[in-house]
Amino acid sequence: VTLDKCHGLYSVTSMSQHVKSYVFFSVFVVDLREVVFVIQSQRNSFHVQQAEKLRKDLLLQAQAVQESPPVILLLHTLTDNEGDWSILPLLPYLSSQFGKNSSWIMFLEEGTRVKLHKLHEVLKKFDRRKEWFLGKPLHDEESTIIHHYAFSENPAAFEYPDFSAGWALSISLVNSLTSKIEEEPLKSDFTIDLKHEVALYIWEDGKGPRLTGVAELCTLPEDKPRAQYCATTVSSHSPVCGQPVKSDNIFVAVKTCKKFHSDRVPVVKKTWAKRASLLEYYSDYADPSIPTIDLGVPNTERGHCGKTFAILRRFLSSHVPKTDWLLIVDDDTLISLPRLQALLSCYDSSELVCLGERYGYGLGQGGYSYITGGGGMVFSREAVVQLLVSGCKCYSNDAPDDMVLGMCLNALRVPVTHSPLFHQFLSHTVPSSIRYTHTHTHTHTHTLFT
């Protein structure tokens, strides 16, 4: 008995009579070897460890059910392209490597937990020859700036996948999208909310498939009773890798200006700043009642590159206590410092660490990633040293500091590390499932998630 995959047939040959007949088999049957898992990993050592744990767990599950192991890829190892994390630039590679012999590409975040046998059963329900886009659906309750106010008349009309639940593309769709990318190269644009942007690109104003919701793809904590019905869940615990970093090992720099001394700064001082051991306010005006420090950089209405680089230089100077970590925030960023201390226990301060909410610019055309400043930027001391030694500097005081830093880090080949615990948005624009899935560290608004 031989298998003719191209036509969906079993070919049965009688050697004695030289008679060949065909028996149709279901095109819905999926062998695990036909599923390619892509773990959306990052280059930072902590995230590599997390991705490897997930990879090992998948392989052990396959072994336990005596299945041939599936292909499991760590995204950060696949190519040298910085933009691979934005998925679309990676599709031609996936098509060329797996477009003929696989049926599904299943994307997983490092915190996604998978029940392999249940996921196998889910994928069997779908005709692998068709173009499928599967996931747990999210939608906006109202139009939002991070989605460019798309579908403003009916925001709930468009659904996009919750990446933490895992999401899948049939290989037919991957091949189709690759053809589209090769015919019309990806635009040089911003990557802000990746899951929404991927869904928009696939949908293509109605020419492509919409997201198909799959109930078994879940964001329930893995220890909840209802999770027994899920093929995917999420880790029940926020990352803690040891003793939290001591508060006196984090230097906090708050960027402000004279016009916000009387309204924003008092809110910071009455709330999260009470937990900070080492904190300074940097302004265009020295106000001893706060106190603020004038760095000699005039306030700018747009970017704050001059002020941010002055902070980086001050951090390495003798004017402030020596610490392993630097946190730079705006005066309207609210923070849970204890959660940040716990999170930083997972990172090695001797490495080049630049941590926060990752955005991208021009990733489809060889662009760069950056940490968006509004959600807070965390740097290891070694990262600040390398940035300044490299000669990186602002082209103007009002240049966008976060994007300039991103360009410099890209030139140095220093990875920008994303954490889903940092955010730059208003709380009421967050999909409800996201609000309750993650324990937040930052949010760029006057509402703190606790």
Secondary structure, 3 states (H helix, E strand, C coil): CEEECCCCEEEEEECCCCEEEEEECCCCCCCHHHEEEEECCCCCHHHHHHHHHHHHHHHHHHHHCCCCCCEEEEHHHCCCCHHHHHCHHHHHHHHHHHCCCCCEEEEECCCEEECHHHHHHHHCCCCCCCCCEEECEECCCCCCHHHCCCCCCCHHHCCEECHHHCEEEEHHHHHHHHHHHHHCCCCCCEECCHHHHHHHHHHHHHCCCCCEECCCEEEEECCCHHHHHCCEEECCCCCCCCCCCCHHHEEEEEECCHHHCCCHHHHHHHCHHHHCCEEEEEECCCCCCCCEEECCCCCCCCCCHHHHHHHHHHHCCCCCCCCCEEEEEECCCEECHHHHHHHHCCCCCCCCCEEECEEEECHHHCCEEEECHHHCEEEEHHHHHHHHHCCCCCCCCCCCHHHHHHHHHHHHCCCCEECCCCCCCCHHHCCHHHHHHCCCCEECCCCCCC
